[in-house]
Amino acid sequence: MKQFISVNDVTNINALVEKALAYKANPFADKHLGAGKRIGLLFLNPSLRTRLSTQVAASNLGMESIVFNVDKEGWALEFEEGAIMSGNTVEHIKDAAPILGKYFDVLAIRTFPSLKNKEDDYSELYINQFIKYAGVPVVSLESATLHPLQSLTDIITIQEDCRLLTANRRPKIVLTWAPHVKPLPQCVANSFAQWVNAWGEADFVITHPQDYELHEQFTKGATITHDQDEALKNADYVYVKNWSTFTDYGKIYENDPSWMLTNEKLSLTNNAKVLHCLPVRRNVELSDEILDGPNSLVTQEAGNRVWAAQAVLSTLLTSLEGGTK
C-alpha cells in the first residue's frame, strides 16, 4: 500500500482488519517500526477522534507526530493549477507540498467539501494536489467525498462483533439516513457504502428518503429503498448517518423526525447493533435510548479508530525504504 485514500488502495480488507485487531490485543507489538519516522497531520477543518486516534496510533508505532491546523495557523493555500494569485490565497500547493514532503515521511490530510460546487468537491482537488506534489505517502483523514479510516474502523467493529455470532450466515447491514439540523457531506455514507460493497461479506441495504440518493460509484451492489421499516427488517447492524442531497447538491429537502432510529424501530431488526461515526446530534439523528442502550457499538467503534489508523500506518511504514518488520 503506497497511500490510503479509499478502499481501492487496500488489496485485502480482511487482512487489514486482522492486523488492526492484533494491534488492539498488543498495541506495542511494533513499537520500533516507526522509530526515526515523522508523520504530519494537516487539518483544513476541525477534528476530534480522527486527530487523536491517529496520534495515538503513530505513537504506538514509535513515530513522532506533528499537528498543523492549516485553516487557522497557516497561509491560505491555492490549489488550482495556473492560478493568478491576486486574491486571498498566499501560497500555492505546488510550493508548500514538496516542502512538507521534506519534513515528513507520511502526510495525513483532512479536508472538507464546500457543499456548494459538486464538480469541485467530487474532483477531490485538495487531497489529489497533496498526493501529486508531496512525494511521500498520503493518508486521508477525510476528504471531500470519502472517510476511509472511519469506514475501515466500521468494518473492524462489525468483524469484531460478528465473532460473537453463532449463526454461520452473512450479516445484514443497513445504512440509514437520519435527520439533521444542517446539510452534511456525503463523505461517511459514500465511504461506508464503498467499503461494505468491496468487502462483499454482508447483505447490504441503504435506506433514505426520496432525493437523497448517493453517487452510484459508491452504492452499486447495494439494495436501495425509501422504506426504512422494510430495510430494517432482520438487520444485524444498522449504521446511522445524515447526508445532504447529491443531485441538487448540498441541500436539505426534509428533516422528518420519523427517520430517527428508536427502540421501537429497532424491534424490527434481528436485535441489531447500532453504529454511528460521531459526533452525533442526540435526539435528532439518534435517540438517547439507542445511544445509551445495550445495542450501541458507538463507543467501541470510536475506540477502534486507533487500531484502524495503526494498521494503515504500519502497512505504509513497511513500504517505505528502510521500513522493516
N, C-alpha and C positions, 0 to 999 in steps of 0.2 A: 504494500500500500504506500503510495507516494504522496497522497494528500487525503483529506477527509472532508468532502463537500456534500456527498449524497451517498445513498446505498450503492450506487454504481461504482464507488471506489472500493467496495468490500467484495472479496472473492468468495468468502464463506461466512455467512451470518452466524451460523451455529457455532463455528469455531471461535468467532469473536465474542459471542455470548459466554462460551465456556471459559475463555481467558478472563473475562470480566468477573465471573463468579469465582474463579480461582483466586483472583486478587481480593475479592471480598472475604474469602476464607483466610488469606495470608497476604495482607496489604503490602508488606515489605519484602516479598519474595525476590523482587528485582530492585532493591533499594540502591544499587550501584549502577543500574543500567543507564541512568541519565546523568551520572557524575560528569561534571565539566560541560554540561549542555544547558542552554538557556532558552526559555520559551517566553515570547512576548504576547501578552493578552491585550488586544486592542479593541476598545469598545466605542462604537459610534452611537450607542444608546444604552440605557441602564440594564443592569443585570444583578441578580442575587445568587440563585442556585448555580447558574452556568459559570459565573466567575469563581465562586468559592470552591465548587466541586472540582473545577479544572486545576485550581491552585493546589488543592489537597492532593489530587492525583499526581501532579507533577512532583510535588514534594515526596510522595511515596516512592517515586522512581529516582529520587536524588537530583532532580532538575531544579534549577533556580527559575522562578517565575517573576516577571515584572509586568505590572498592570499599568496601562496608559489609557485614560479616558479621552479619546481623541476629540469627542464632541465638546468637552469642557476645558481641556488643558492644552490642546494642540492647535496648530494653524488650520484654518478652513481649507479642506482638500478639494482639488479639482480632479475629476475622473474622466472627463471627456477628452478623447484624442483631438489634437488640433485646436483646442480651446484658445480663444483670445481672452487672457485672464485680466480683464479690465473691470471685473465686478468684485464680489465679496470673497472669492477664493484666493488663497495666498500661496499655496504650494501644490504642485502637480504630483499626482501619484507616481508618475514616471521618475520623479526626483526623490520622493520620500521612500517608496517601497524598496528600492535597491539598498538604501542605507539601512533600513530596518533588517534587511536580509544579512547585512554585515554584523549587526548587533546580536541577532538571534539565530538559533538553529532551527526553531519552529516558530511560525507565526499563527496565532489563533485570532480570528476576526469575528466580531459581532456587528452586523449591520441590521437595517430595518427598512421595510418598504415605506414609500411615501403614501401609498394608497390613493394617489392622485393620477398617476400615469401607469397603466398596466404594462405597456410595452417596455417602459424603462425599468420597472420593478422586475418583470419576468426575464429581462435580459441579464440579470444578476451582474450588472456592470461593476459595482463596487468590489465584490469579492473576486470577480474574474480579473480585474486590474491588479489586485494584490498578487494573485497567482501568476499573472503574466510577468510582473516586474520584480517580485521579491527574491526569486532564486532559491527559496527554501520551502519545505513542506508547509502547506497552509491547512489549518483546521477551521471549519465553520463552527462558530459558537451561536449561530443562527444567521440566516441571510434573508434576503427579500422574499424568498419563496419556500425555504426549507429550514428545518431544525434537526439535523441528523443525530447529534448527540442525545437529544431528547428522545428521538424515535428508537435509537439503539437501547437506551435506558428502558423504554416501554417494552421492547421485546425481551430484554433481560428479566424484567419484573414478571412478565407473563410466563416465560420459561421457568423461572424460579418457582412460581406458584403452581404451574402445571405439574411439577414433580410430585405435588401433594394429591393430585387427582388419581383415583383408582381406575377410572374408566379409560380403556385404551381406545380413544377416539380423538378426532380433530376437534379442538375447541371452536366455538362460535364466538367471534369478536365483532362487536358493534361499535362503530364510531358515530356518535350522535351530536348534532348541532345543539347548542344551548343559547339561551338569551343573553344579551349583554347590553350595557348602557351606552357603548360607543363602538364604532366599527373597528374590528381587529383584523390583522392579516390572516391569510390562509396558510401561513408557514407550517404550523404544527399539524394541522389537518392534512395538508399536502404530504408532508413528510411521513406521518404515521401511515397514511394510505400507501405510499410508495414502499415503505419498509414491510408492512404486512403482506402486500402483494408479492414482493420479492422473496420474502421468507417462505411463502407458499405452504405453510403447515397449519392453516386455520381456514374455516369458512368465514368470509369477511363480508359484512353488511355495513353500508353507510346510509344514514338517515338524516334528512334535513328538510326544512320547508321548501316549497317551490321557489325557484330563483336563486337558490344558494348552492348550485352545482359547483363543484371544484373542477379544475382542468383535467381533462381525460388522461393526459400523460401520467398523472399520479393515481387516478382511480380505476383505470382499466383493469378488469379482473374482479372487481368487487361488485356485489349486488347493491343497487341503489334504489331507495324507496323514500317516499314522502310520508309514509305511515309509520310513525315512531313506535306505536304499540306493536304493530306487526313485526317490526325489526327486532324488538326486544324479546320476543318470544324465544325461550330456550337459550338465550345468550349466556355464555360463560364469563365473558368480560365485556364491560361497557366503558368506552373511552369517551369522556365528555369534553367538548371544546366548542367555543364560539368561533365563527369566522364571518367576515363580511362577504358581500356579493362579489362574484368574479366577472360575470359578463358585463353588467353595468357596475363598473369596478369600484370597490371600496364603500359600498352603501349598506345601510340598514333599512330593509323594507318592512320588517316587522320585529316585534320584541315580545312575542306571545309567551307569557309565563307558563303556559301549559307544557312547554317543551323542557322545563326544568326537571331534572331527574329527582324523584322522590321514592320513598319506600313502597308506596302504592304501585308506582311504575315498575319498581324493581321486582315486585311479586310476579311479574310476567316472565321473568328470566329463570334460568337454572341457578338461582341463588348467586347471581353473577357478582364478581368482584369489579370494583369501580376504580378507574384511573382518571387522573387529570394532571396536566403538566405544572400547574401553579404559575403565577398567583391566580387565585380564584375569587370571584365576587360571590361571597356566601349569600345564599337565599335569592340569588339572581340566576347565576349559572348552575349552581349546585346547592342542594339543600343541606342545612346543618345535620339533619338526621342521617344523611348519606355520608357526609364528610367525617362525622364523629362516630359513625356506626361500624359494625363488625365487617361490613363488606368493602370498606375503603382500603385501597392499596396506596393511597396518595403519599403518605409519609414514607412507606417502604420504597416507593417509586422514586421519590426525591432523594432518598439516601443512596439509591443505586446510581445516581448521576456520577458519583466519584468513580465507581468501578467501570462505567462506560467510558469515561474520559481516560482512565488509566489504561484500559485495554487498547484504546486508539493510540495514545501517546507511546505506549510500549511498542506497538506494531510499527509506528513511524520511526522510532529510535533505532530499531533493528535494521531499518532500510537505509539509515544514514551511514555514510562512510565512517568506519571505525566503531559503529554500533555493534555490541556483542551481547549475547545472551546465553 
